[in-house]
């Protein structure tokens, strides 16, 4: 049993695959001599040399384009894009070229590319570098989209992704790079893509989460344990997501709460909610609930509010999602503080209050203009 940070687990996964397969190569901005901006690839250059670990120019289009060419010629590139938002610069290479190449070549060309990027809030990188952006890739056939929830999942998912034959967008919650977790590295720790894991069993309600929100869901389940028995599912892979595991759990509990870090509109949870509602309509004891962020940019002032662990959570947000889902069927008439939504960052609450006051201010202004005859 080893205790590793997620940063160390990712590096270990890459190193083990590079030792086992000489076709695995690593390149990206500052990944060689500097060891990556988050020090994930530190030490790989010394072990594997400059032919297999290379720094690139500051050009995401060139990085992904080179990875496509390398994959088409038999290599297995693992590239780093640094921040998930930088995918926007090379989106054509990802969704039009890499994702379609196998189809366009009638299966003759394989694209075993892993595109790593840090994502999510919690470290104070501001509104432009605190997004998750899974929805950018959700509607692109040919891509696999992954987001680990800790060291063990990052290690297992990444090793399986490197061995695959199709492009994988690997979104790493940067807020968890320093979080430690005990697990046994090796073949038994590999987590197949497209499968979910039951992180906690329960009988009353199913919580489905991704990335660092899996920790939030587990914390909420522990807080509610005396009154509500919560099952927590860590999806791991969001495209394709594990329908069998989710449907089996919801079929047993009859209730579903989806926990997302992304904005509510177009979030990956909408796909999960739609599938569950349509396939288990007669088995649901309460409507499906989604806990997600509002449709506003993440304010820079609050982008450093942690999403999990020791954080200044908003005390005004109670576990409405879980309690409402349970209350509709007669369980838990009231569930006190320390809830699911109470564990979202403080900026959520401030934006929510602002969002509620704006319509009232606008209506008051219209009323004044109507009285003055200026409307």
DOTIBA-86879 format. One record per residue (C-alpha): x, y, z; residue in three letters. Coordinates in nm, 4 decimals. Layout:
# DOTIBA-86879
+----------+----------+----------+------+
|     east |    north |       up | type |
+----------+----------+----------+------+
|        X |        Y |        Z |  Ala |
...
+----------+----------+----------+------+
This chain:
# DOTIBA-86879
+----------+----------+----------+------+
|     east |    north |       up | type |
+----------+----------+----------+------+
|   0.0000 |   0.0000 |   0.0000 |  Unk |
|   0.1463 |   0.3340 |  -0.1081 |  Unk |
|   0.0384 |   0.6836 |  -0.0100 |  Unk |
|   0.0682 |   0.9096 |  -0.3132 |  Unk |
|  -0.0576 |   1.2504 |  -0.4120 |  Unk |
|  -0.2586 |   1.2676 |  -0.7329 |  Unk |
|   0.0394 |   1.4448 |  -0.8918 |  Unk |
|   0.2672 |   1.1533 |  -0.8026 |  Unk |
|   0.0095 |   0.8951 |  -0.9095 |  Unk |
|  -0.0226 |   1.0491 |  -1.2564 |  Unk |
|   0.3544 |   1.0577 |  -1.2993 |  Unk |
|   0.3814 |   0.6967 |  -1.1829 |  Unk |
|   0.1147 |   0.5860 |  -1.4310 |  Unk |
|   0.2935 |   0.7569 |  -1.7198 |  Unk |
|   0.6338 |   0.6211 |  -1.6149 |  Unk |
|   0.5105 |   0.2623 |  -1.5825 |  Unk |
|   0.3493 |   0.2699 |  -1.9263 |  Unk |
|   0.6646 |   0.4236 |  -2.0764 |  Unk |
|   0.8764 |   0.1481 |  -1.9240 |  Unk |
|   0.6444 |  -0.1198 |  -2.0597 |  Unk |
|   0.5920 |   0.0296 |  -2.4062 |  Unk |
|   0.8680 |   0.2200 |  -2.5935 |  Unk |
|   0.6074 |   0.3773 |  -2.8233 |  Unk |
|   0.4700 |   0.5940 |  -2.5394 |  Unk |
|   0.6042 |   0.9491 |  -2.5641 |  Unk |
|   0.5340 |   1.2671 |  -2.3666 |  Unk |
|   0.5427 |   1.6230 |  -2.4940 |  Unk |
|   0.3904 |   1.9612 |  -2.4212 |  Unk |
|   0.4757 |   2.3039 |  -2.2862 |  Unk |
|   0.7464 |   2.2833 |  -2.0160 |  Unk |
|   0.6909 |   1.9125 |  -1.9493 |  Unk |
|   1.0565 |   1.8145 |  -1.9902 |  Unk |
|   1.3146 |   2.0335 |  -1.8165 |  Unk |
|   1.0663 |   2.2143 |  -1.5912 |  Unk |
|   0.8669 |   1.8997 |  -1.5152 |  Unk |
|   0.5355 |   2.0618 |  -1.6042 |  Unk |
|   0.3701 |   2.3704 |  -1.4641 |  Unk |
|   0.2190 |   2.1541 |  -1.1876 |  Unk |
|   0.5314 |   1.9325 |  -1.1610 |  Unk |
|   0.3413 |   1.6247 |  -1.2755 |  Unk |
|   0.6090 |   1.5117 |  -1.5230 |  Unk |
|   0.9106 |   1.5964 |  -1.3065 |  Unk |
|   1.1835 |   1.3331 |  -1.3455 |  Unk |
|   1.0568 |   1.1778 |  -1.6684 |  Unk |
|   1.3172 |   1.3563 |  -1.8817 |  Unk |
|   1.6011 |   1.2187 |  -1.6680 |  Unk |
|   1.4703 |   0.8621 |  -1.6898 |  Unk |
|   1.3560 |   0.8436 |  -2.0516 |  Unk |
|   1.5644 |   1.1070 |  -2.2283 |  Unk |
|   1.4836 |   1.3936 |  -2.4666 |  Unk |
|   1.3698 |   1.1647 |  -2.7493 |  Unk |
|   1.0658 |   1.0519 |  -2.5519 |  Unk |
|   1.0017 |   1.3550 |  -2.3282 |  Unk |
|   1.0027 |   1.6840 |  -2.5196 |  Unk |
|   0.9195 |   2.0465 |  -2.4616 |  Unk |
|   0.7139 |   2.2142 |  -2.7337 |  Unk |
|   0.6547 |   2.5721 |  -2.8461 |  Unk |
|   0.3615 |   2.7610 |  -2.6939 |  Unk |
|   0.1159 |   2.6379 |  -2.9551 |  Unk |
|  -0.1670 |   2.4047 |  -2.8585 |  Unk |
|  -0.2560 |   2.3580 |  -3.2249 |  Unk |
|   0.0963 |   2.2344 |  -3.2948 |  Unk |
|   0.0939 |   2.0080 |  -2.9871 |  Unk |
|  -0.2303 |   1.8295 |  -3.0812 |  Unk |
|  -0.1380 |   1.8280 |  -3.4521 |  Unk |
|   0.1956 |   1.6629 |  -3.3751 |  Unk |
|   0.0188 |   1.4112 |  -3.1515 |  Unk |
|  -0.2176 |   1.3177 |  -3.4363 |  Unk |
|   0.0729 |   1.2635 |  -3.6730 |  Unk |
|   0.2679 |   1.0661 |  -3.4124 |  Unk |
|  -0.0319 |   0.8436 |  -3.3344 |  Unk |
|  -0.0957 |   0.7792 |  -3.7039 |  Unk |
|   0.2638 |   0.6562 |  -3.7327 |  Unk |
|   0.2539 |   0.4116 |  -3.4428 |  Unk |
|   0.3409 |   0.6158 |  -3.1349 |  Unk |
|   0.1277 |   0.6652 |  -2.8233 |  Unk |
|   0.1600 |   1.0339 |  -2.7332 |  Unk |
|   0.0632 |   1.1675 |  -2.3914 |  Unk |
|   0.0399 |   1.5436 |  -2.4325 |  Unk |
|  -0.0174 |   1.8158 |  -2.1765 |  Unk |
|  -0.2318 |   2.1199 |  -2.2539 |  Unk |
|  -0.1750 |   2.2788 |  -1.9095 |  Unk |
|  -0.5198 |   2.4410 |  -1.8638 |  Unk |
|  -0.8439 |   2.2963 |  -2.0025 |  Unk |
|  -0.9369 |   2.6366 |  -2.1459 |  Unk |
|  -0.6389 |   2.6115 |  -2.3828 |  Unk |
|  -0.8182 |   2.3336 |  -2.5694 |  Unk |
|  -1.0177 |   2.6137 |  -2.7309 |  Unk |
|  -0.7095 |   2.7134 |  -2.9305 |  Unk |
|  -0.6807 |   2.3625 |  -3.0784 |  Unk |
|  -1.0436 |   2.2525 |  -3.0742 |  Unk |
|  -1.0433 |   2.1818 |  -3.4485 |  Unk |
|  -0.7519 |   1.9415 |  -3.4074 |  Unk |
|  -0.9322 |   1.7616 |  -3.1246 |  Unk |
|  -1.2918 |   1.7317 |  -3.2455 |  Unk |
|  -1.2486 |   1.7437 |  -3.6246 |  Unk |
|  -0.9189 |   1.5602 |  -3.6741 |  Unk |
|  -0.8292 |   1.3312 |  -3.3819 |  Unk |
|  -1.1868 |   1.2272 |  -3.3047 |  Unk |
|  -1.2743 |   1.1545 |  -3.6686 |  Unk |
|  -0.9535 |   1.0032 |  -3.8064 |  Unk |
|  -1.0365 |   0.6427 |  -3.7255 |  Unk |
|  -1.3795 |   0.6744 |  -3.8876 |  Unk |
|  -1.2501 |   0.8591 |  -4.1934 |  Unk |
|  -0.9813 |   0.5963 |  -4.2521 |  Unk |
|  -1.2319 |   0.3091 |  -4.2190 |  Unk |
|  -1.0439 |   0.1855 |  -3.9141 |  Unk |
|  -0.7006 |   0.1809 |  -4.0766 |  Unk |
|  -0.5673 |   0.4600 |  -3.8558 |  Unk |
|  -0.5820 |   0.4491 |  -3.4776 |  Unk |
|  -0.5483 |   0.7559 |  -3.2570 |  Unk |
|  -0.4035 |   0.6397 |  -2.9216 |  Unk |
|  -0.3651 |   0.9943 |  -2.7852 |  Unk |
|  -0.4081 |   1.1062 |  -2.4245 |  Unk |
|  -0.4638 |   1.4806 |  -2.3953 |  Unk |
|  -0.4061 |   1.5841 |  -2.0333 |  Unk |
|  -0.5197 |   1.9167 |  -1.8916 |  Unk |
|  -0.5840 |   2.0619 |  -1.5488 |  Unk |
|  -0.9415 |   2.1731 |  -1.4822 |  Unk |
|  -1.1777 |   2.3091 |  -1.2197 |  Unk |
|  -1.1717 |   2.5698 |  -0.9470 |  Unk |
|  -1.0168 |   2.5885 |  -0.6049 |  Unk |
|  -0.6659 |   2.7317 |  -0.6532 |  Unk |
|  -0.7412 |   3.0945 |  -0.7382 |  Unk |
|  -0.6655 |   3.0921 |  -1.1120 |  Unk |
|  -0.9496 |   3.3317 |  -1.1863 |  Unk |
|  -1.2554 |   3.3150 |  -1.4050 |  Unk |
|  -1.0651 |   3.2176 |  -1.7209 |  Unk |
|  -0.8788 |   2.9222 |  -1.5681 |  Unk |
|  -1.1257 |   2.7649 |  -1.3247 |  Unk |
|  -1.3647 |   2.5803 |  -1.5553 |  Unk |
|  -1.4168 |   2.2086 |  -1.6130 |  Unk |
|  -1.5456 |   2.2189 |  -1.9746 |  Unk |
|  -1.6481 |   1.8545 |  -2.0151 |  Unk |
|  -1.9440 |   1.9787 |  -2.2188 |  Unk |
|  -1.7053 |   2.1034 |  -2.4896 |  Unk |
|  -1.6334 |   1.7408 |  -2.5801 |  Unk |
|  -1.9527 |   1.5597 |  -2.4775 |  Unk |
|  -2.1146 |   1.5966 |  -2.8204 |  Unk |
|  -1.8164 |   1.4653 |  -3.0172 |  Unk |
|  -1.8331 |   1.0979 |  -3.1199 |  Unk |
|  -1.4891 |   0.9407 |  -3.1198 |  Unk |
|  -1.3678 |   1.1068 |  -2.7979 |  Unk |
|  -1.3471 |   0.9604 |  -2.4503 |  Unk |
|  -1.3753 |   1.2162 |  -2.1687 |  Unk |
|  -1.2313 |   1.1339 |  -1.8267 |  Unk |
|  -1.1985 |   1.3179 |  -1.4952 |  Unk |
|  -1.0419 |   1.1419 |  -1.1930 |  Unk |
|  -1.1410 |   1.2046 |  -0.8329 |  Unk |
|  -0.8099 |   1.1354 |  -0.6619 |  Unk |
|  -0.4760 |   0.9578 |  -0.6778 |  Unk |
|  -0.6083 |   0.6032 |  -0.7163 |  Unk |
|  -0.8586 |   0.6881 |  -0.9884 |  Unk |
|  -0.6080 |   0.9075 |  -1.1746 |  Unk |
|  -0.3530 |   0.6257 |  -1.1755 |  Unk |
|  -0.5987 |   0.3574 |  -1.2869 |  Unk |
|  -0.7803 |   0.5625 |  -1.5496 |  Unk |
|  -0.4634 |   0.7074 |  -1.7017 |  Unk |
|  -0.2922 |   0.3700 |  -1.7446 |  Unk |
|  -0.5987 |   0.2346 |  -1.9222 |  Unk |
|  -0.6262 |   0.5505 |  -2.1348 |  Unk |
|  -0.2644 |   0.5212 |  -2.2539 |  Unk |
|  -0.3261 |   0.1614 |  -2.3609 |  Unk |
|  -0.6380 |   0.2494 |  -2.5598 |  Unk |
|  -0.6690 |   0.3016 |  -2.9343 |  Unk |
|  -0.8799 |   0.6191 |  -2.9372 |  Unk |
|  -0.8216 |   0.9806 |  -2.8262 |  Unk |
|  -0.8888 |   1.0555 |  -2.4592 |  Unk |
|  -0.9455 |   1.3979 |  -2.3034 |  Unk |
|  -0.8110 |   1.3573 |  -1.9500 |  Unk |
|  -0.9286 |   1.6449 |  -1.7277 |  Unk |
|  -0.7391 |   1.6519 |  -1.3982 |  Unk |
|  -0.8919 |   1.8514 |  -1.1087 |  Unk |
|  -0.5953 |   2.0734 |  -1.0288 |  Unk |
|  -0.7291 |   2.1303 |  -0.6791 |  Unk |
|  -0.6546 |   1.7636 |  -0.6033 |  Unk |
|  -0.2952 |   1.7475 |  -0.7275 |  Unk |
|  -0.1641 |   1.7651 |  -0.3699 |  Unk |
|  -0.4257 |   1.5372 |  -0.2111 |  Unk |
|  -0.2871 |   1.2078 |  -0.0800 |  Unk |
|  -0.4514 |   0.8679 |  -0.1024 |  Unk |
|  -0.3447 |   0.5158 |  -0.0146 |  Unk |
|  -0.3710 |   0.2465 |  -0.2807 |  Unk |
|  -0.1745 |  -0.0395 |  -0.4338 |  Unk |
|  -0.0292 |   0.0566 |  -0.7745 |  Unk |
|  -0.0120 |  -0.2145 |  -1.0378 |  Unk |
|  -0.2296 |  -0.4030 |  -1.2808 |  Unk |
|  -0.5065 |  -0.4551 |  -1.0259 |  Unk |
|  -0.5405 |  -0.0776 |  -0.9797 |  Unk |
|  -0.6200 |  -0.0118 |  -1.3482 |  Unk |
|  -0.9690 |   0.1337 |  -1.3908 |  Unk |
|  -1.1238 |   0.0545 |  -1.7325 |  Unk |
|  -1.2574 |   0.3583 |  -1.9155 |  Unk |
|  -1.6350 |   0.3768 |  -1.9464 |  Unk |
|  -1.6988 |   0.2083 |  -1.6111 |  Unk |
|  -1.8127 |   0.3757 |  -1.2899 |  Unk |
|  -1.7372 |   0.2782 |  -0.9321 |  Unk |
|  -1.9661 |   0.2619 |  -0.6319 |  Unk |
|  -1.7715 |   0.4742 |  -0.3843 |  Unk |
|  -2.0327 |   0.4307 |  -0.1078 |  Unk |
|  -2.3352 |   0.2050 |  -0.0876 |  Unk |
|  -2.6750 |   0.3292 |   0.0247 |  Unk |
|  -3.0444 |   0.2507 |   0.0071 |  Unk |
|  -3.2326 |   0.5836 |   0.0059 |  Unk |
|  -3.0824 |   0.8026 |  -0.2665 |  Unk |
|  -2.8103 |   0.7780 |  -0.5324 |  Unk |
|  -2.5557 |   1.0595 |  -0.5684 |  Unk |
|  -2.3693 |   1.0640 |  -0.9010 |  Unk |
|  -2.0588 |   1.2815 |  -0.9284 |  Unk |
|  -1.7450 |   1.3362 |  -1.1358 |  Unk |
|  -1.3954 |   1.4619 |  -1.0590 |  Unk |
|  -1.3505 |   1.6530 |  -0.7365 |  Unk |
|  -1.7287 |   1.6636 |  -0.6888 |  Unk |
|  -1.7054 |   1.2941 |  -0.5971 |  Unk |
|  -1.5365 |   1.4006 |  -0.2745 |  Unk |
|  -1.8076 |   1.6585 |  -0.2149 |  Unk |
|  -2.0732 |   1.3917 |  -0.2625 |  Unk |
|  -1.8947 |   1.1544 |  -0.0239 |  Unk |
|  -1.8678 |   1.4273 |   0.2397 |  Unk |
|  -2.2377 |   1.5048 |   0.2017 |  Unk |
|  -2.3275 |   1.1364 |   0.2279 |  Unk |
|  -2.1264 |   1.1057 |   0.5486 |  Unk |
|  -2.2970 |   1.4138 |   0.6948 |  Unk |
|  -2.6428 |   1.2804 |   0.6145 |  Unk |
|  -2.5666 |   0.9222 |   0.7175 |  Unk |
|  -2.7753 |   0.9278 |   1.0364 |  Unk |
|  -3.0931 |   1.0261 |   0.8523 |  Unk |
|  -3.0442 |   0.9306 |   0.4876 |  Unk |
|  -2.8537 |   0.6354 |   0.3417 |  Unk |
|  -2.6757 |   0.7723 |   0.0331 |  Unk |
|  -2.5144 |   0.5676 |  -0.2401 |  Unk |
|  -2.2307 |   0.7581 |  -0.4127 |  Unk |
|  -2.1185 |   0.6734 |  -0.7666 |  Unk |
|  -1.7920 |   0.8094 |  -0.9065 |  Unk |
|  -1.8371 |   0.8093 |  -1.2839 |  Unk |
|  -1.4665 |   0.8414 |  -1.3703 |  Unk |
|  -1.5522 |   0.8504 |  -1.7404 |  Unk |
|  -1.8256 |   1.0904 |  -1.8458 |  Unk |
|  -1.8185 |   1.0009 |  -2.2153 |  Unk |
|  -1.9225 |   0.7268 |  -2.2376 |  Unk |
|  -2.0698 |   0.7107 |  -1.8854 |  Unk |
|  -2.1584 |   0.3807 |  -1.7208 |  Unk |
|  -2.5354 |   0.3546 |  -1.7625 |  Unk |
|  -2.5590 |   0.0050 |  -1.6160 |  Unk |
|  -2.4071 |   0.1023 |  -1.2810 |  Unk |
|  -2.6101 |   0.4226 |  -1.2469 |  Unk |
|  -2.9393 |   0.2649 |  -1.3514 |  Unk |
|  -2.8881 |  -0.0329 |  -1.1197 |  Unk |
|  -2.8308 |   0.1966 |  -0.8215 |  Unk |
|  -3.1243 |   0.4262 |  -0.8990 |  Unk |
|  -3.3464 |   0.1239 |  -0.9589 |  Unk |
|  -3.2649 |   0.0185 |  -0.6021 |  Unk |
|  -3.2910 |   0.3603 |  -0.4303 |  Unk |
|  -3.5596 |   0.5242 |  -0.6450 |  Unk |
|  -3.3964 |   0.8669 |  -0.6174 |  Unk |
|  -3.1124 |   1.0433 |  -0.7999 |  Unk |
|  -2.9117 |   1.3573 |  -0.7214 |  Unk |
|  -2.6417 |   1.4600 |  -0.9719 |  Unk |
|  -2.3507 |   1.6710 |  -0.8472 |  Unk |
|  -2.1696 |   1.8820 |  -1.1081 |  Unk |
|  -1.9024 |   2.1496 |  -1.0939 |  Unk |
|  -1.9977 |   2.2863 |  -1.4353 |  Unk |
|  -2.2783 |   2.5376 |  -1.5061 |  Unk |
|  -2.6231 |   2.3826 |  -1.5049 |  Unk |
|  -2.7069 |   2.4564 |  -1.8720 |  Unk |
|  -2.5579 |   2.1926 |  -2.1007 |  Unk |
|  -2.3829 |   2.0130 |  -1.8179 |  Unk |
|  -2.3052 |   1.6422 |  -1.8374 |  Unk |
|  -2.5640 |   1.5806 |  -1.5666 |  Unk |
|  -2.8434 |   1.6670 |  -1.8079 |  Unk |
|  -2.7600 |   1.3566 |  -2.0118 |  Unk |
|  -2.7596 |   1.1378 |  -1.7006 |  Unk |
|  -3.0866 |   1.2884 |  -1.5760 |  Unk |
|  -3.2527 |   1.2427 |  -1.9141 |  Unk |
|  -3.1507 |   0.8784 |  -1.9416 |  Unk |
|  -3.2582 |   0.7899 |  -1.5883 |  Unk |
|  -3.5892 |   0.9763 |  -1.6156 |  Unk |
|  -3.6778 |   0.8063 |  -1.9438 |  Unk |
|  -3.5638 |   0.4545 |  -1.8560 |  Unk |
|  -3.6747 |   0.4411 |  -1.4913 |  Unk |
|  -3.9734 |   0.6721 |  -1.4963 |  Unk |
|  -4.2016 |   0.4255 |  -1.3220 |  Unk |
|  -3.9417 |   0.3392 |  -1.0562 |  Unk |
|  -3.8557 |   0.6912 |  -0.9411 |  Unk |
|  -3.9929 |   0.7965 |  -0.6019 |  Unk |
|  -3.8998 |   1.1628 |  -0.6583 |  Unk |
|  -3.7922 |   1.3829 |  -0.9514 |  Unk |
|  -3.4258 |   1.3747 |  -1.0501 |  Unk |
|  -3.2326 |   1.6643 |  -0.8908 |  Unk |
|  -2.9190 |   1.8346 |  -1.0250 |  Unk |
|  -2.6790 |   2.0310 |  -0.8040 |  Unk |
|  -2.4708 |   2.2490 |  -1.0362 |  Unk |
|  -2.3308 |   2.5987 |  -1.0642 |  Unk |
|  -2.5360 |   2.8907 |  -1.2021 |  Unk |
|  -2.4949 |   3.0100 |  -1.5591 |  Unk |
|  -2.2421 |   3.2820 |  -1.4764 |  Unk |
|  -1.8616 |   3.3049 |  -1.5025 |  Unk |
|  -1.6728 |   3.2074 |  -1.1896 |  Unk |
|  -1.5852 |   3.5384 |  -1.0188 |  Unk |
|  -1.2096 |   3.5800 |  -0.9766 |  Unk |
|  -1.2548 |   3.6862 |  -0.6166 |  Unk |
|  -1.4009 |   3.3475 |  -0.5252 |  Unk |
|  -1.2199 |   3.1200 |  -0.7688 |  Unk |
|  -0.9893 |   3.0130 |  -0.4856 |  Unk |
|  -1.2744 |   2.8804 |  -0.2702 |  Unk |
|  -1.2001 |   2.5076 |  -0.2397 |  Unk |
|  -1.4604 |   2.2646 |  -0.3673 |  Unk |
|  -1.3690 |   1.9982 |  -0.1173 |  Unk |
|  -1.1759 |   1.9477 |   0.2025 |  Unk |
|  -1.1409 |   2.2291 |   0.4564 |  Unk |
|  -1.3245 |   2.5213 |   0.3039 |  Unk |
|  -1.5292 |   2.8258 |   0.3874 |  Unk |
|  -1.8566 |   2.6814 |   0.2682 |  Unk |
|  -2.1695 |   2.8854 |   0.2329 |  Unk |
|  -2.3836 |   2.8255 |   0.5444 |  Unk |
|  -2.7014 |   2.9521 |   0.3804 |  Unk |
|  -2.7219 |   2.6632 |   0.1327 |  Unk |
|  -2.8797 |   2.3586 |   0.2944 |  Unk |
|  -2.9047 |   2.0077 |   0.1513 |  Unk |
|  -3.2063 |   2.0993 |  -0.0552 |  Unk |
|  -3.1345 |   1.8497 |  -0.3319 |  Unk |
|  -3.1008 |   1.5407 |  -0.1135 |  Unk |
|  -3.3588 |   1.6439 |   0.1453 |  Unk |
|  -3.6149 |   1.7426 |  -0.1172 |  Unk |
|  -3.5658 |   1.4139 |  -0.2994 |  Unk |
|  -3.6179 |   1.2208 |   0.0237 |  Unk |
|  -3.8909 |   1.4443 |   0.1651 |  Unk |
|  -4.1200 |   1.3773 |  -0.1312 |  Unk |
|  -4.1427 |   1.0138 |  -0.0323 |  Unk |
|  -4.1769 |   1.0635 |   0.3427 |  Unk |
|  -3.8099 |   1.0248 |   0.4444 |  Unk |
|  -3.6294 |   1.2996 |   0.6352 |  Unk |
|  -3.8711 |   1.5861 |   0.6729 |  Unk |
|  -3.5819 |   1.8099 |   0.7620 |  Unk |
|  -3.2110 |   1.7678 |   0.7170 |  Unk |
|  -2.9904 |   2.0234 |   0.8892 |  Unk |
|  -2.6646 |   2.1916 |   0.7932 |  Unk |
|  -2.3525 |   2.0370 |   0.6483 |  Unk |
|  -2.5215 |   1.9450 |   0.3250 |  Unk |
|  -2.4488 |   1.8882 |  -0.0375 |  Unk |
|  -2.5073 |   2.2434 |  -0.1504 |  Unk |
|  -2.3456 |   2.3779 |   0.1653 |  Unk |
|  -2.0230 |   2.2360 |   0.0270 |  Unk |
|  -2.0236 |   2.4393 |  -0.2892 |  Unk |
|  -1.7919 |   2.7431 |  -0.2760 |  Unk |
|  -1.8882 |   3.0779 |  -0.1280 |  Unk |
|  -1.9062 |   3.2485 |  -0.4664 |  Unk |
|  -2.2032 |   3.0251 |  -0.5529 |  Unk |
|  -2.4041 |   3.1824 |  -0.2728 |  Unk |
|  -2.3050 |   3.5396 |  -0.3555 |  Unk |
|  -2.3905 |   3.4976 |  -0.7230 |  Unk |
|  -2.7162 |   3.3305 |  -0.6266 |  Unk |
|  -2.8131 |   3.6284 |  -0.4069 |  Unk |
|  -2.7139 |   3.8733 |  -0.6809 |  Unk |
|  -2.9077 |   3.6704 |  -0.9378 |  Unk |
|  -3.2188 |   3.6920 |  -0.7227 |  Unk |
|  -3.1955 |   4.0658 |  -0.6577 |  Unk |
|  -3.1436 |   4.1793 |  -1.0176 |  Unk |
|  -3.4999 |   4.1045 |  -1.1367 |  Unk |
|  -3.6453 |   4.2873 |  -0.8367 |  Unk |
|  -3.4313 |   4.5932 |  -0.9033 |  Unk |
|  -3.5331 |   4.5880 |  -1.2673 |  Unk |
|  -3.9023 |   4.5614 |  -1.1770 |  Unk |
|  -3.8744 |   4.8520 |  -0.9321 |  Unk |
|  -3.7168 |   5.0668 |  -1.2014 |  Unk |
|  -3.9948 |   4.9802 |  -1.4449 |  Unk |
|  -4.2527 |   5.0694 |  -1.1791 |  Unk |
|  -4.0924 |   5.4099 |  -1.1224 |  Unk |
|  -4.0807 |   5.4798 |  -1.4953 |  Unk |
|  -4.4463 |   5.3799 |  -1.5305 |  Unk |
|  -4.5497 |   5.6181 |  -1.2529 |  Unk |
|  -4.3515 |   5.9043 |  -1.4039 |  Unk |
|  -4.5011 |   5.8482 |  -1.7498 |  Unk |
|  -4.1599 |   5.7828 |  -1.9052 |  Unk |
|  -4.2140 |   5.4127 |  -1.9767 |  Unk |
+----------+----------+----------+------+
